[in-house]
Amino acid sequence: MKKVLVVGGIGVTASLGFVGLLFVGTLAAAGSLAGGAAGGAVGLAKGAVPAQYQSLVQKWGNLCPAINPALLAAQLYQESGFNPKAQSPAAAQGIAQFIPGTWATHGIDGNKDGVRDVWDPQDAIPSAAYYDCELAKYVKDAPGDPTHNMLAAYNAGPYAVIKYGGVPPYSETQNYVKTITDLSKSFARPVTRVEPSKQAAQAIQYAQQKLGTPYLWGGTGTAEQGGRFDCSGLTQAAYRTAGIELPRVANDQYNAGPHPSRDELLPGDLVFFSDDLTNSRAIRHVGIYVGGGYMIDAPRPGAVVRFSKMDTPDYFGATRVTAAGAEALPTAPAEEQKAEEQAEEQAEEQAEEQAEEQAGEQAEEQEESPEGAADTEPGDEARREESETPEGRSDEAGGPSVSRAPTS
């Protein structure tokens, strides 16, 4: 019978070996991490909103007490995935997905250029905030939380909120209020230490069992794929065993919970890497942190699931996965999934060509200077390869062009 070690309320089997030691050590060093978020001004988490929209969301998210920047960001992500060209079958348009009738009434000229343009985020983002605040005014006398009532009015109309004295008893409306409220936590910059994850140990245990498994682009661990993974396929499968269903790609997995700082990382946190450190939509790689500066990841074609150092120049940030945060994430329509899968195929071909070219160059360099090659640690060389030839470009379907959560 395996003994179970319990630290900080999280069970870890004694068979975890290397991971278990790191896990215990990191938790012991971070023993005071329990506790929720505190009040105060709401800022945006690092890179959670693309840089070109961050100042807009931060400014207009403070337009009235019923909204905040993280809530506004959650609405924009839920509606369009920050895609200013998004258009739904119901004729909703732009980054904030206004239908023409609502835009005609509530759209504003946010950038003061004399034009109210639903396709221009400089107008659409301020208009979304303005519309939220107008709804909040309509239902300001209704009992209950003003923000919840505003969201309910957005979904069901202000009359329903007034009629029922708060969030109406409609399952769709109640779900919308919960979804946006939960999702907003993924866009808010934590003001206190983030509460430890109860599912972390299970996710780590699963990932450790997959050490040595060959990488497969698009791999999610199915029998047809020989149980192989790409980076986000491994993290998705690991948290699935803990009862949490993550999106398929890394840049959407970043929004599955709050974001601890580097010095507050705990085992089980997802750690992310990108060539653009200002935009979570550009994330191209993900691993599972295990403590001591190491993660378990599926790095690239030709490699295997392994322990890797995570402190590299392309480190973007981390997410402490929560069930509520993952459940709140939107799902891409089928037509978006198909388009993104086609983009993945093209990206994979490009990545393979680049990898072959680099392999040839490295072989030539080793022949010319074998002593220099011997001075490089294997782990460092692999991470440098990933930085030059982003594994996520094949694994994560074209980086920043991805909106919402596709499947591979």
WODA-V179729 format. One record per run of one state. SS is the DSSP state (h for helix, s for strand, l for the rest). FROM is the first residue (numbers start at 1). TO is the last residue. If there is no record, write none. Layout:
SS|FROM|TO + SS|FROM|TO
This chain:
l|1|3 + s|4|7 + l|8|9 + s|10|13 + h|14|16 + l|17|17 + h|18|29 + l|30|43 + s|44|44 + l|45|50 + h|51|60 + l|61|68 + h|69|80 + l|81|86 + s|87|87 + l|88|92 + s|93|93 + l|94|97 + s|98|98 + l|99|99 + h|100|106 + l|107|120 + h|121|138 + l|139|145 + h|146|156 + l|157|157 + h|158|164 + l|165|170 + h|171|184 + l|185|187 + s|188|188 + l|189|199 + h|200|209 + l|210|213 + s|214|215 + l|216|219 + s|220|220 + l|221|222 + h|223|225 + l|226|228 + s|229|229 + l|230|230 + h|231|240 + l|241|249 + h|250|253 + l|254|256 + s|257|258 + l|259|261 + h|262|264 + l|265|269 + s|270|274 + l|275|279 + h|280|282 + s|283|291 + l|292|293 + s|294|298 + l|299|303 + s|304|309 + l|310|314 + s|315|321 + l|322|322 + h|323|328 + l|329|333 + h|334|368 + l|369|369 + h|370|374 + l|375|377 + h|378|388 + l|389|390 + h|391|395 + l|396|398 + h|399|401 + l|402|408
